[in-house]
Amino acid sequence: MKRLLLLLAAVMCFSVANAQKGEMAAGVNFNFGTAYTGAYSNMGIGLKYQYLITDHFRIEPAFTYYFKKDYISMWDVMANVHWVFHMADNKLNLYPLVGLGVLGAKASVFGYSASTTNFGINLGGGVEYKVHEHIAIGAELKYAIVGNSYSHLGIQIGATYLF
């Protein structure tokens, strides 16, 4: 067991040592989320930050605010990991993603309000295309598995600025 842990630690150190220069990106997304039953859907806007640790391994913290609809407002904070496949001279990237998230919801009706916070797991994938040296556009599809009937499918389109 100790040898296995030592081997994993060596692989992680080697991956970080061979990392690119630490490319970063920040962006904005427009989101459409729908409950797994299809009974509820809503639009939102999100912000994200991406950091390329190695040529293929990227982390992405993100925040999404869903606009108030039917007396309910929601927000989502996520930490996703992308495994990036570079294609077409690095202009086109495809990636699967997995991550953790926290979803908050607040309902306000007739002066009364109730709120809830739930933890979840994100699974999905995306595509991005560099239209300029510093600008990429993309789309993403992910399913958030969240307890208490808040699981939802999210579709997002957006743009990022690479620096």
Disulfide bonds with the S-S distance in Angstrom:
none
